[in-house]
Amino acid sequence: MAYDRIVVATEGSPCANRGVERAIDLAAESGATVHAVYVVDQGIGRPGDWDIVVERQEAEGEDALDTVGDMGAEAGVEVEKHLRRGQPAEQIVGFTEGIDADLIVMGTCGRSGFDRFRHAGSTTERVLRRSSVPVLAVPPDEST
């Protein structure tokens, strides 16, 4: 299948980077542009600490996006970096629809049992439920 615009959500973790690797592979195969998205979650932290939390998240986001850009450059894939603010799943789905993307790629951490139940509201699951665009959830490899 050919793609023009692939959105990859990242937060810089090894789980997310598996999704980044897959998105870059797909883009290299089809000549697509990768749109890397990092969302600063404005729902984290206490109100008095909010500026510090956002500042830290923005720095982490820039680092994560730079990593995606470096991975894309190594593979000869064009990467556009996008730092957004808000609720992650809503921002990812809204951004994807706004640029008329063909695919969303997200790495998953492969939780099961009680851990999966406790994290049932994961960003990946929320995106899967809300997106009208196909979503590729990439599981971790055995070393992650």
Disulfide bonds with the S-S distance in Angstrom:
none
